[in-house]
């Protein structure tokens, strides 16, 4: 199974090469737009998105008018073909509206013939000579996607070059082959890690008792950014506008990095507990339960789960979701399962029926994981002995608890 990741790298480009790269951006835009103009039709069934057809109709014209080398012309054609195909699908299959793709000249797509990766720099094809740019590698003691995937284990493939406010960024696709664990023991004895997500307090709590991230801190940083942006908007100057863009980019990068570190810890928790699956609450339904959550918090949940999914895939760990209904009100102890809204009081959970006391988020995480175990059992997924990973052991679908000390 091939696993693909996308890594963003900031590039140190010399001032004398800025003009050359900018001209490459512009010509790449013109090439892609020429192909999109040719392939577009107001009747979606007549939109041409086949690469071979578009190549025959546009390649010679683009090569004659522009100084892009052939591989960059083909990359521009592929980009336009994909955009045309997406528009066609949205209109015909999804019943949505879509207009002809318009390219803005902020991206160049590179393949093996137009980019060369080196230990500390990259060589990029342009409309003239090749440009060499050093990597500006991030420094973070908690680890970054760059450190995780910029290794010999991962093959560097296609990349896209972007320019934002005079700074150049390279988005590199890295890939490697991963052998999924298909042993009988794994398929028949899947272990689930349940995860509860929160808009305040701890961002994520697991059924094994790990309390990860700080939702309050994440919200605080967001509020700081919003306050500063509001003050700058009132100023209304061009300088203030540029500052808003700058601090917005910094906050976005900080947020993604923060969620990356939390997701990394979640996957590590799953690995350390021999889990074969991670269960989240279904995000579509969770929006109704946390209707007071901001769009930023809902984005954070989606982004966190996305990070977990691609990190877990590398280790052969599935990520699934379950209905979040009453996970915070239901007792997760043994066979009790008593559900009542008064069971929970803030961070405290005390079952009104059996008297079990737990941290409320830990109780919810246990319920989330348990629902996936039960789903496997009911769906006949041949996982009758599946287990829920708990703080001190595992619980199988038949309700049998197995202490950690007895696990092999």
N, C-alpha and C positions, 0 to 999 in steps of 0.2 A: 504494500500500500504506500503510495507516495503522499507525503505530507508537505505542504507549501506554506511558507510564512512570508510576510512583507515587512521589511525593515527600513526605517527612515534614517538617512544619514545627511548631516549638514556638510556642505563642501566648502573648502577654502579656495575660492577662485580669484586669480590675480585680476587687478583692475583692467589690464590690457586685454584680457579675454572676455570681459563682460559684453562688449559690443558684438563679438563674434558669436557668443552663445545666444544673445538676444536676437541676432539675425537668423540663427538656426531655429529659434522658437517661432519667429514670424513665418519663415518659409515652410516649416512643418505645419503650421496652422493653415497656410494657403493650400498646401497639398491635401490635407484632410478635408478642408472646406470644398475644394474642387470635386473631390470624390463624393462628398455628401450631397452637393448640388446636383450632380449627375444621377445619383441613385434615388433621389427623393421624388415622390409623386403624391399629390393630394389624395389619390385613391390608395389606401394602405396596401391593397392587394397587388399594386403595381410598383411598390417600393422595391428597389433592387438592393439586396444585402449580401449577395453571393460574391465572395472575394475574387474568384476567377473571372467572373463577368465584369466586375468593377475594374479589375486589373487590365483587362483587354481594352476597356473603353477609355481609361484615364491615364495609364502609365506613361505613354509616349508624350502626351500633352504636358504632364507635370515635369517630366525630365527635360523637355525642351524649354519650358518657361523658367524653371528654378535650377539652382545649383546644388540641390540635395543629392547625395549619393543614392544609389539604387536601393540599398537596404533601408534607409530612412524613408524613402518614398513608399516602400512596401509597408513599413510600420504605420505610416500615416493612413494608407489605404485600409489596413486592418482596423485601425482605430475608428475610422469613419464607417466601415462595414458593421462593426459591433454596435455603434450608435444607431445606425439605420435599423438594424435588426431589433434592437431594444424598443425603438419607437413602433415598429411594425407589430411586435408582440403586445405592447401596451394597448394599442388600438384594437387589434383583431381579437386577441385572447382575453384581455382584461377589461375591454370596453371603455378604456380611458381615452383622454385626448392627448395628442402629442404633436409638436411642431417640428419642422426640419431642424436637425442638429446644427448648432452654431458653435464654432470653435474660437476660443479667445486668445490663443497663442501663449498659454502658460504651461504647456507640457510638451515634452519630446519623449518618444518611446524608443528605447534602445534594446537591441538583441545581441547575440554573440558576435556578430560581425561589426557592430558599431560601438561596442564598449569592451574595455579590457580592465579587469580587476587586478590590483596589485596589493601588497601587504598594507601599505599606508596611503595609497592614492589610486585614482581611477583615470583612465584615458577615454575621452569621449570624441566621437566623430562630430564634425560640424559642417557648415557650408564651405569651409576652407581647410585649414590645418586641424590636426587633433589638439584638443585642449586637455591638459593635465591638471587635476585638482586633488588636493589632499583631503582625507577624511577628517572631520572635526568630531572625534569620538566623545560621547557623553561620559561624564564621571559621576558615578553613583555607587556608594558602598553597598546598597541593597540589591544591586544587580539591575540590568536593563535588558530590553529585547536584543540590543546590539551584542552584548556580552553572551547572551544565551545562544544566538544563532549565527554570529559571525565567526564560525569556526570551520575547521577542515571537514567536519562531519556533514556540513550543509553545502550543497552545490549552489553557487550563485548563478542566477539565470537572468531573465528579462528585467529591465529596470525602466523607471520613468523619471525624467528630470523635471523639476518644478522650480519656479522662481517666485518668491514672495518678498516684496519690499526690498529688492536688490540683493537678496540672499538666495542661494541655490541649495536645493535639497534633492537628494537621490532616494527614490523608493525602490528598493531592491527585493525581488522575489528570490527566496532561498528555498531549497527543497532537498529532501532525502527520503530514502526508502525505509519504511518501518514495518517490521513483521508483526502483525496482530497476534495477540495471544489467543489461540483457538483451542487450547487444551480442554479436555472433558471436564476437568476439575473447575476451570474458570467458568465454563458455560453453565455448569450445574450448581455451582456454589458461589454465585455472584454476591459480592458484598457492596452495599450501598452506603454512601456518605450523604446524609441529609443536610441541606443548607437553608437557613432562614435569613432573609435579607431585611434590613431595617432602614427607615428614614431618619432615625435618631439613635443615639447610643452606639453600639457596635454595628458596623456595616454588615458583617456576615458572621453568623454563629453556626457551628456544625454540630451534627449529632454525636460527635466524639468529644464535645466540650471545648472546642477551640473557638476563642472570641477574637475576631480579626477585623482590622480596620476601625476607623472612627467616623461614623456618619456625621456627627456633630462638627468635627473638624473640617470635613469635606464641605459641609454647608456653610461653615464660617468663612472658609476661603472663597466660596462662591459669593457670599454676601459682601465681603470686602471688595471683590472685583466689581460687583454691581454698584456699590456705593461710589467707587472711584470713577466708574464709567459714567454714572449719572452726573457727577460733578463736572466731568470733562465735557459732557454733552451740553450742559448749561453754558459753558465757556464759548463753545461754538466756533473756535478758531481752527484753521487748517492744522496747526501744530497739535491741538487737542484731538482732532480727528485721527491724526497719525498715531498719537499716543494710545488712543482707544484700540486701534488695530494691533498695536504692539503688545499691550497688556492682555488683550484678548487671546492672542496667539500663545503668550507665556502661560496664561491660566489653562488654556486647552491642553498644552503639552504637560503641564503639571498634573492635571486631572487624570489624563490617560496614564501617565507614569505611576500615579498613586494607585489606580485601579489595577494596573499591571502587577504591582507588588502584592496587592491583596489576592489577586487571582493566582499568582505563583504560590502563595502560602496555602491557598485552598487545595491546589493540585498536590502540593507536597504533603498535606494532611491526608489526602486520599491515598497517596503512594505508601506513606508510612503505616497506614492501617489496612494495607492490602485490598483496597477497594477496587472494584471493577466498574463502578458507576457512581456518578454524582447526581443527586436529585435537587432541583430547584423548584420553587413555586412557579407556575405558569404566569409569565409576565403579562399576558393578555388579560387574565383574570385578576392579577394582583393590582392592576391599575384601579379596579373598582373598589378593592378593599382598602387601598391607600389613596382614596380620591383626593385627600388633602395634600398629597405629595406633589412637589413642583415638577415641571417638565425636566429640570436638571436632574432631580433625583431619579426619575423614571429612566432618563438617558443613562445615568450611572449604573442602574441595575442591568440594563441591556448591555452596556459596554463591559461590565464585569463578567456577565455570563458569556459574552462573546470571547473574552480573553481566556476564560476557563475552558471553553470548548476547544479552542485550537491548541492550548497547552496540554489538555488531557488527551487529545487525540494522539499526540506523540507517544504516549505511554499505553495506548490501547484502552483507555478508560472512556466509557460512554458518558454522555451528559444528557439527562432527560428531565422532563418537568411533569409536575402533578398539579391537581387543583389545590389552590391555597385555602379553600373554604374551611373555616373553623380550626385551622391548624394552631391558632393561638389560644383557642378556648377548649380544646379537647385534651383530656388527660392522656399522656403517652405511656403511662406506667402499666406494664404487664397486659392483662386482659381487661383492664378497667374501661378506658375509652370514653369515660363520662364527659359530656360536652355541655358547658354552660358559660355564659359571658362573665359571670361573677367568679369563675375559676381564676381569672387573671386580674391582677391589680398592678399596673405598671410593669416593672421588671420582675415581679413576684408571681409565681403560679402555685396555687394550692388547691388541689382537687376537692370539691365539696362532698364528693362521694367516698373516695378512698383515703383522702388526707395527704396524698403524695405532694411534697414540696420540691420545686425545681426553679431554676432561673427560667423566666417565661420564654425567652428566645431559644434557650437550649431545649425546652419542651417542644416548641414549635418545630425546631430543626429535626427532632426525633420523629415527629409526626410526618414531616415532609418525606424523609427517607423511608419511613414505614409504609407510606402509601405507594411508593414505587415497588417495594418488596411485594406488597399485596397485589399490585397490578400484574406483576410478573406471574404470580401464583394463579390468578384468575384467568389470565390470557393464555395459559398453557404453554408458557415460554420455556418449559423444561427446566425451571429453576425452583423446584419445590423446596430445595434446601437453601435458597437464597437467604442472606442475612443482612441485618441492619447494623452498621458500625456504631457502637456506643462508646461512652467515655471509658468504661472498664471492661469491655468485651463486645460480643456480638449477640444479636437476637435473631433467630431464624423465623421463617414464615409460620411455623407451628407454635411459636411462643416460647421456644426453648432458649434460655440464656447460656452463653458460653463465655466464661471469664477470660480475660486476655492471657492470664498466666497459663491457661490450658491450650492456647492456640499454638499450632506448629509453625 
